Amino acid sequence: MTKETDSREIVLDILLEILERGGYSHIILRQALNKYQYLDKSERAFISRAAEGTIEYLIQIDYVIDSFSSTKVKKMKPVIRTILRMT
């Protein structure tokens, strides 16, 4: 497993916790960054920006997904929905 994959898996876990389970973004993100303190500063910055950016542009991202997908975002499985949102 590469570092990039690890970072993206961390972002996926963070987003699932926030978007699907209703966690507060600032708390979940802080907990994750504390848990992965051993990662390089650039990796931690990537994780923060990817999670925050996905949340910030969620409405636009969902609109684009709905425009191109035959399955609407609300009907997708949570993991699939979240992976599409963060890519």
C-alpha positions as CSV (number, residue, x, y, z in Angstrom):
1,M,0.0,0.0,0.0
2,T,1.4,3.4,-1.0
3,K,1.4,6.5,1.1
4,E,-1.1,8.1,-1.2
5,T,-3.5,5.2,-0.8
6,D,-3.1,5.5,3.0
7,S,-3.9,9.2,2.9
8,R,-6.9,8.7,0.7
9,E,-8.2,5.9,3.0
10,I,-7.9,8.2,5.9
11,V,-9.8,10.9,4.1
12,L,-12.5,8.3,3.2
13,D,-12.8,7.4,6.9
14,I,-13.0,11.0,7.9
15,L,-15.7,11.8,5.3
16,L,-17.8,8.7,6.2
17,E,-17.8,9.7,9.8
18,I,-18.8,13.3,9.0
19,L,-21.2,12.8,6.1
20,E,-22.8,9.5,6.9
21,R,-22.7,9.4,10.7
22,G,-23.2,13.1,11.4
23,G,-20.0,13.8,13.1
24,Y,-18.8,17.4,13.5
25,S,-16.1,18.0,10.9
26,H,-13.7,20.0,13.1
27,I,-13.8,17.3,15.8
28,I,-13.4,14.3,13.5
29,L,-10.6,16.0,11.5
30,R,-8.7,17.0,14.7
31,Q,-9.1,13.4,16.1
32,A,-7.8,11.9,12.8
33,L,-4.8,14.3,12.6
34,N,-3.9,13.5,16.2
35,K,-4.1,9.8,15.5
36,Y,-1.8,10.1,12.5
37,Q,0.7,12.5,14.0
38,Y,3.5,10.3,12.6
39,L,2.7,11.2,9.0
40,D,4.7,13.9,7.2
41,K,3.3,17.5,7.5
42,S,2.5,17.4,3.8
43,E,0.5,14.2,4.2
44,R,-1.5,15.7,7.0
45,A,-2.1,18.9,5.0
46,F,-3.3,16.8,2.1
47,I,-5.7,14.9,4.4
48,S,-7.1,18.2,5.8
49,R,-7.5,19.9,2.5
50,A,-9.1,16.9,0.8
51,A,-11.6,16.4,3.6
52,E,-12.4,20.1,4.0
53,G,-12.6,20.7,0.2
54,T,-15.0,17.8,-0.3
55,I,-17.3,19.2,2.5
56,E,-16.9,22.8,1.2
57,Y,-18.0,21.8,-2.4
58,L,-20.4,19.0,-1.5
59,I,-23.5,20.6,-3.1
60,Q,-21.6,21.2,-6.4
61,I,-20.0,17.8,-6.4
62,D,-23.4,16.0,-5.8
63,Y,-24.9,18.1,-8.6
64,V,-22.1,17.0,-11.1
65,I,-22.5,13.3,-10.0
66,D,-26.3,13.5,-10.4
67,S,-25.8,15.0,-13.9
68,F,-23.7,12.1,-15.1
69,S,-24.8,9.1,-13.1
70,S,-27.9,7.0,-13.7
71,T,-28.0,6.4,-10.0
72,K,-28.7,9.5,-8.0
73,V,-26.3,10.3,-5.1
74,K,-29.0,9.8,-2.4
75,K,-29.6,6.3,-3.6
76,M,-25.9,5.2,-3.7
77,K,-24.3,3.1,-1.0
78,P,-22.5,5.4,1.5
79,V,-19.0,4.2,0.6
80,I,-19.5,4.5,-3.1
81,R,-21.1,8.0,-2.7
82,T,-18.2,9.1,-0.5
83,I,-15.5,7.8,-2.8
84,L,-17.1,9.6,-5.8
85,R,-17.4,12.8,-3.8
86,M,-13.7,12.8,-2.9
87,T,-12.2,12.0,-6.3
